[in-house]
């Protein structure tokens, strides 16, 4: 028996729309402190120099056809207002849940910045003009333009919204695609994206998982120490995958057990009995119940 196909809903309307900025309602105000930041100044200079590269995202107001709620692009819209621009081309979202994460993102991830630079270059904006607009050295623009060269698509997708240093991608390029994916997964699991951590992952990578000609030269480490790091990294990878497979079920069991113990301790007769006969068990039960409160 074949299952019925669920309808696929588009996240955006098919065509962009040029909208009067006065009809765009922001979800939050841009503070004076943000306007004084270096990032705000860079975006303002970029817009003045090359225009809007990434269109803001809005959603239609259900009650007022000429008004839109701004989901993504608060800094861009505020800068356009300050520059006296009347209209802007926007993407029209069909529902607002797709962009709720933007409320928690304070700065653009490097892969997103890479895509914006590529987009600008493809539109014919010279690299020198981009460097001037962003107030950075042209070598920085070129490095970001070539950011994903040698990075497999799966690893890039895993790190697409992470704040990974530019130099960390240099380390990832030393690994073969499957090892890049493993390294990206470990970065996310450990919530560590530093260049130093990327170098340690390269150091713990066996030679057969490194790109040819990228032999590891690590100051201060002997061949035996590097071999030990490789074995420990392989063991850690295996243990991590085992934990990952059972984490959901283990967490559910823990929640249910904690709830049961909590119900036991809400019964005065049970608490009195444990206090008289098994005080050590009562102490452990109370500690278990208090763990979520401490967290």
C-alpha positions in Angstrom: 0.0 0.0 0.0 1.5 3.3 -1.1 1.4 6.2 1.3 -0.4 9.4 0.2 2.0 12.2 -0.8 2.0 15.2 1.5 1.7 18.6 -0.2 5.0 20.5 -0.4 4.7 24.1 0.8 7.0 26.7 -0.7 8.9 28.8 1.9 8.9 31.9 -0.4 6.7 33.3 -3.2 8.2 32.6 -6.6 8.9 36.2 -7.5 10.6 39.0 -5.5 8.8 42.2 -5.0 9.9 45.9 -4.9 8.4 47.3 -1.7 8.1 50.8 -0.3 10.3 50.9 2.8 7.7 52.9 4.7 5.4 49.8 4.5 7.9 47.4 6.1 7.4 46.9 9.8 10.5 45.7 11.7 10.2 43.1 14.5 12.8 44.9 16.6 14.6 48.2 16.8 18.2 48.7 15.9 19.9 50.2 18.9 22.2 53.2 18.9 25.0 50.9 20.2 24.6 48.6 17.2 24.7 51.6 14.8 28.1 52.5 16.3 29.5 49.0 15.7 32.2 48.2 13.1 29.9 45.6 11.4 27.1 48.2 11.0 29.5 50.6 9.4 30.8 47.9 7.0 27.3 46.9 5.9 26.4 50.6 5.4 29.6 51.1 3.3 28.8 48.0 1.3 25.3 49.0 0.5 26.5 52.5 -0.5 29.2 51.0 -2.7 27.6 48.0 -4.4 23.9 48.1 -3.3 21.9 45.3 -1.6 23.4 41.8 -2.3 21.1 39.7 -0.2 17.4 40.8 -0.3 15.6 41.3 3.0 12.9 38.8 3.8 9.4 40.0 4.7 5.9 38.4 5.2 2.6 40.0 4.1 0.4 41.5 6.8 -2.9 39.5 6.8 -5.0 42.6 7.6 -3.2 45.3 5.7 -2.3 44.4 2.1 0.2 47.3 1.7 2.2 46.4 4.8 4.8 43.8 5.4 6.6 42.4 8.6 10.4 42.3 8.4 11.7 38.8 9.2 15.4 39.1 8.1 17.5 42.2 7.2 16.8 44.7 10.0 20.3 46.3 9.6 19.9 46.6 5.9 16.5 48.2 6.1 17.6 50.6 8.8 20.7 51.6 6.7 18.5 52.1 3.6 16.2 54.4 5.6 19.2 56.4 6.7 20.5 56.7 3.2 17.1 58.0 2.0 16.2 55.0 -0.2 12.5 54.7 -0.8 12.1 51.1 -2.1 13.9 47.8 -1.9 13.5 44.4 -3.5 12.5 41.7 -1.0 11.9 38.0 -0.8 8.3 37.3 0.3 8.1 34.5 2.9 4.9 32.4 3.0 5.2 31.8 6.8 7.3 33.3 9.5 8.6 30.2 11.3 11.3 29.7 8.7 13.2 32.7 10.0 12.6 32.7 13.7 16.3 31.6 14.2 17.3 35.1 13.0 16.2 36.5 16.3 19.1 34.6 18.0 21.8 35.2 15.3 23.9 38.3 16.0 26.4 38.1 13.2 26.6 36.5 9.8 28.3 33.1 9.5 31.4 32.9 7.3 29.8 30.5 4.8 26.9 32.9 4.4 29.3 35.7 3.9 31.2 33.6 1.3 27.9 33.1 -0.7 27.2 36.8 -0.6 30.6 37.7 -1.9 30.3 35.1 -4.7 26.9 36.5 -5.5 28.3 40.0 -5.8 31.3 38.9 -7.9 28.9 37.0 -10.3 27.0 40.2 -10.7 30.1 41.9 -11.9 31.2 43.7 -8.8 35.1 44.0 -8.8 36.9 42.5 -5.9 38.7 45.8 -5.2 35.3 47.5 -4.9 34.1 44.8 -2.4 37.2 45.2 -0.3 36.8 48.9 -0.2 33.1 48.6 0.7 33.8 46.1 3.5 36.9 48.0 4.7 39.1 44.8 4.4 42.2 43.8 2.5 41.6 42.4 -1.0 43.4 39.2 0.0 40.6 38.7 2.7 37.9 39.0 0.0 39.7 36.5 -2.2 40.1 34.0 0.7 36.4 34.3 1.5 35.5 33.9 -2.1 37.5 30.7 -2.3 36.4 29.6 1.2 34.7 26.3 0.1 37.3 25.3 -2.5 38.4 21.8 -1.5 35.5 21.5 1.1 33.0 18.7 0.4 29.3 19.9 0.1 28.2 17.8 3.1 30.8 19.3 5.4 30.0 22.8 4.1 26.3 22.2 4.7 26.9 21.1 8.3 28.9 24.3 9.0 26.7 26.7 7.0 25.4 28.7 10.0 28.4 28.2 12.3 31.0 30.9 13.1 34.1 29.0 11.9 37.4 30.9 11.6 38.8 31.3 8.0 41.9 29.4 8.9 39.9 26.4 10.2 38.8 25.8 6.6 42.5 25.6 5.6 42.9 22.7 8.1 39.7 21.0 6.8 41.1 21.0 3.3 43.9 18.8 4.4 41.4 15.9 5.0 39.6 13.7 2.5 35.8 14.3 2.2 34.6 11.6 4.6 37.0 12.8 7.3 35.9 16.4 6.7 32.3 15.3 7.4 33.5 13.5 10.6 35.5 16.6 11.7 32.5 18.9 11.1 30.3 16.6 13.1 32.8 16.6 16.0 33.1 20.4 15.9 29.3 20.7 16.2 29.1 18.0 18.9 31.8 19.7 21.0 30.7 23.2 20.1 34.3 24.1 19.2 35.1 25.8 15.9 38.5 27.2 16.6 41.5 26.9 14.3 43.4 25.1 17.1 40.7 22.5 17.5 40.7 22.0 13.7 44.5 21.5 13.8 44.1 18.9 16.5 41.6 17.0 14.4 44.1 17.0 11.5 46.8 15.8 13.9 44.6 12.9 15.0 43.7 11.9 11.4 45.4 8.8 9.9 47.6 9.4 6.8 45.2 7.5 4.6 42.4 10.0 5.4 44.5 13.0 4.5 44.9 14.6 1.0 48.0 13.4 -0.8 51.0 15.6 -0.1 49.4 17.0 3.1 51.6 15.1 5.5 51.3 16.2 9.1 54.2 18.3 10.4 53.4 19.2 14.0 56.0 21.0 16.1 56.7 19.5 19.5 55.1 16.1 18.8 57.0 12.8 18.0 55.8 10.2 15.5 54.7 8.0 18.5 52.7 10.8 20.0 50.9 11.5 16.7 50.1 7.8 16.3 48.7 7.8 19.9 46.5 10.8 19.0 45.2 8.9 15.9 44.2 5.9 18.0 42.5 7.9 20.7 40.7 10.0 18.1 39.4 6.8 16.3 38.3 5.4 19.7 36.5 8.7 20.5 34.8 8.7 17.2 33.4 5.2 17.8 32.3 6.1 21.3 30.6 9.2 20.1 28.6 7.4 17.4 27.5 4.8 20.0 26.3 7.5 22.4 24.6 9.4 19.5 22.6 6.3 18.6 21.3 5.7 22.1 21.1 9.4 23.3 17.4 9.9 22.5 16.2 6.7 24.2 18.5 7.2 27.2 17.3 10.8 27.7 13.7 9.7 27.6 14.4 7.0 30.2 16.1 9.5 32.4 13.1 12.0 32.2 10.6 9.2 33.0 12.7 7.9 35.9 13.2 11.4 37.3 9.4 12.1 37.1 8.7 8.8 38.9 11.2 9.6 41.7 9.7 13.1 42.0 6.2 11.6 42.5 7.6 9.2 45.1 9.1 12.1 47.1 5.8 14.0 47.0 4.2 11.2 49.1 4.9 12.0 52.8 4.5 8.4 53.9 7.2 7.2 51.4 9.6 10.0 52.5 9.0 9.1 56.2 9.6 5.4 55.5 12.8 6.1 53.5 14.1 8.6 56.2 13.6 6.0 58.9 14.8 2.8 57.1 16.9 3.9 54.1 18.2 7.5 54.6 21.0 7.0 52.0 18.5 6.1 49.3 16.4 9.1 50.2 19.5 11.3 49.9 20.2 10.0 46.4 16.6 10.4 45.3 16.6 14.0 46.5 19.8 14.6 44.6 18.3 13.2 41.4 15.2 15.4 41.7 17.4 18.5 42.3 19.6 17.9 39.2 17.1 19.6 36.7 16.6 22.5 39.1 20.4 23.1 39.2 20.7 22.8 35.4 
